[in-house]
Amino acid sequence: MAKVSDKMNELMITAYVKACNAWDNFTESERGDTNFISILIILGIVVAVATVFMGFKDQIVTKVSTAISNFISTL
C-alpha cells in the first residue's frame, strides 16, 4: 500500500508544480510588449519627420525642382 500512496503523492506534486509553472507563465508573460513599444517609437519618428517636411516643404520643393531642371537642361 505504501507504494501506491507514494505514487499518488508523486503524481499530485507533479500536477501541482505544473499548475504553478503554468500560472506563473500566464501572469508574468510579456509577449508582444516589445513589438508594441517599437511600433510606437517608429510612429513617433515618422510623425517627427513628417512635421519637418511640412515646415520646410516650400524650400524642399524649390530645391528639388531646381535640381531636376538643371539636370534636364544639361542633357
C-alpha positions as CSV (number, residue, x, y, z in Angstrom):
1,M,0.0,0.0,0.0
2,A,2.8,2.4,0.7
3,K,3.9,2.2,-3.0
4,V,0.5,3.3,-4.3
5,S,0.4,6.1,-1.8
6,D,3.9,7.2,-2.7
7,K,3.0,7.1,-6.4
8,M,-0.2,9.2,-5.8
9,N,1.8,11.7,-3.8
10,E,4.3,12.0,-6.7
11,L,1.6,12.5,-9.2
12,M,-0.1,15.2,-7.1
13,I,3.2,17.0,-6.5
14,T,3.9,16.9,-10.3
15,A,0.5,18.2,-11.1
16,Y,0.8,21.0,-8.5
17,V,4.2,22.0,-9.9
18,K,3.0,22.0,-13.5
19,A,-0.1,24.1,-12.4
20,C,2.1,26.6,-10.6
21,N,4.5,26.9,-13.5
22,A,1.6,27.4,-15.9
23,W,0.1,30.1,-13.7
24,D,3.4,31.9,-13.3
25,N,4.0,31.8,-17.1
26,F,0.4,33.2,-17.7
27,T,0.7,36.0,-15.1
28,E,4.3,37.1,-15.9
29,S,4.3,36.6,-19.7
30,E,5.2,39.8,-21.6
31,R,4.7,38.6,-25.2
32,G,4.1,41.4,-27.7
33,D,5.0,44.3,-25.4
34,T,8.4,44.9,-27.1
35,N,6.7,45.0,-30.6
36,F,4.1,47.4,-29.4
37,I,6.8,49.8,-27.9
38,S,8.9,49.6,-31.1
39,I,5.9,50.4,-33.2
40,L,5.2,53.5,-31.1
41,I,8.8,54.6,-31.4
42,I,8.8,54.2,-35.2
43,L,5.5,56.0,-35.4
44,G,6.9,58.9,-33.3
45,I,9.9,59.1,-35.7
46,V,7.6,59.2,-38.8
47,V,5.5,62.0,-37.3
48,A,8.6,64.0,-36.4
49,V,10.0,63.6,-40.0
50,A,6.6,64.5,-41.5
51,T,6.4,67.6,-39.3
52,V,9.9,68.7,-40.5
53,F,8.9,68.1,-44.1
54,M,5.7,70.1,-43.7
55,G,7.6,73.0,-42.2
56,F,10.2,73.1,-45.0
57,K,8.1,71.8,-47.9
58,D,8.4,75.0,-50.0
59,Q,12.1,75.1,-49.7
60,I,12.4,71.4,-50.4
61,V,10.2,71.5,-53.4
62,T,12.0,74.5,-54.8
63,K,15.4,72.9,-54.4
64,V,14.3,69.6,-55.9
65,S,12.7,71.4,-58.9
66,T,15.8,73.4,-59.5
67,A,18.0,70.3,-59.3
68,I,15.7,68.5,-61.8
69,S,15.6,71.4,-64.1
70,N,19.4,71.7,-64.1
71,F,19.8,68.0,-64.7
72,I,17.3,68.1,-67.6
73,S,18.9,71.2,-69.2
74,T,22.4,69.5,-69.1
75,L,21.1,66.6,-71.2
